[in-house]
Amino acid sequence: MSILDLFNTALFVSTLRMAAPLIFASLGGVFAERSGVVNIALEGIMLIGAFVAMTVSYFFQSPWLGVLLAMVAGGLTAMVLAYISVTLKGNHVVTGVGLNVLALGFTGFMLRRLFNHAGQSPVVEKLADWTIPVIKDIPFIGEILGKHTPPVYLAFVAVIFTHILLYKTPFGLRLRAAGEHPRAVDTVGVDVFRMRYAALWLSGMMGGLGGATLSLGLLSSFVENMTAGRGYIALAAMIFGKWTPVGAMLASLLFGYAEALQMLAQTLGLTFVPREFLLMLPYLLTMAALAGIIGRVSAPAASGKTYER
């Protein structure tokens, strides 16, 4: 194996596909934490989104309807977190972990009830690949970017959308202020609770879209616990990216590269590296990010803190 194998086009293609669900979920984390709420429930939201997308595609033969309803299901799940953590002032982390456990049990139970089968759903219609006419003809670049499932392209559109919404609109200014100085925001007439509910709705929709990307973009079925910690990795990517949309995207690409590397290890000739180590690589990067190895980072000042009017 040579160093050039680490820049293989197949590796980059796989990186983009692995990174897409992480980008959506990490953007969901950005929305939530910028408003002052820690959304640990992204793991469960992604799982529910993946299950709903598959189920709708199975019964209605419409993967796009599945994606849409996965986003709605993700938003509704996030509303449970909003009600408990914002209205009832419950602990954000405990509530999020509880929702993750609930989502794991609920999707496994419904898989058995609806399909009489444990472990994996039947194969359903997935999202068809998009081919970009001009880009596909560019040497090297066309091989990497020319043909992907829609969520890969939509992930980068979502980054632009999130950046503009957060930094170029009055709504974004109020949302960020609610996560930094909620008392000051409240005194000028902005409803902090409403801003946090809105942020969590957007967060849930992004998480649901990330889940749909797993079941209808990467695969064409639902597998129990198919998120496999991706919700937590997305939160690490958000921290790695310093709570910014572009930073979260770049960190998600790094994590996606690590996941693609362990998937294509044998093809690339990485046989001298233990497979177990490559399987651990995305999670080792996650722990490195959370341990602050990337440098000192500061979360929004009011993140994770309940607000009393």
Salt bridges, closest charged atoms under 4 A:
ASP137 OD1 - LYS136 NZ 3.17
ASP191 OD1 - ARG309 NH2 2.68
GLU224 OE2 - ARG112 NH1 3.15
GLU259 OE2 - ARG230 NH2 2.46
